[in-house]
Amino acid sequence: MKRIKLSNPRSKVQKEFQISPLPAQHGAANSNKYSRLSSVADSPHREFIVGLDQQQQTIRKQEETVDMMADSMGNIRNMSENIANELDEQAVMLDEFGAEIEHADSRLDATM
C-alpha cells in the first residue's frame, strides 16, 4: 500500500490516505466479491491524489527556483553596491589627479 499525505495550507491540517494496489483479475484465487470494492471506490480519488501530488511537486520546484532567484538578486545587489563604492573612490582619485594636473600646468606656465 502506498501512503500519501495531503495538507491543506489554509487549515494546517494534514491527512493521510492509503492507496491500495489494484486487485488481481476477476476470478483469481485471492478474489472475492468485495475485492474490487476499495479500488473502484478509490479510483476517482486516486486521480485527484496523483494530480495533487504533481501540483505539490510543481510548487516545490517553483519555490526552489524563487529561492535561487532571491539569492542571485542578493548577490547582484551586493555587487552593485561594491561597484558604486569603487566608482565613488575613483571619482575622488580623478578629482585629486585633476587638481594635480592643474597645479602642474600652472607651474609649467610660470616657468615659460
Protein Blocks (a to p, Z undefined) as FASTA:
>chain_A
ZZdddddfklopacddddddddddehiakbcfklmmmmmmmmmmmmmmmmmmmmmmmmmm
mmmmmmmmmmmmmmmmmmmmmmmmmmmmmmmmmmmmmmmmmmmmmmmmmmZZ
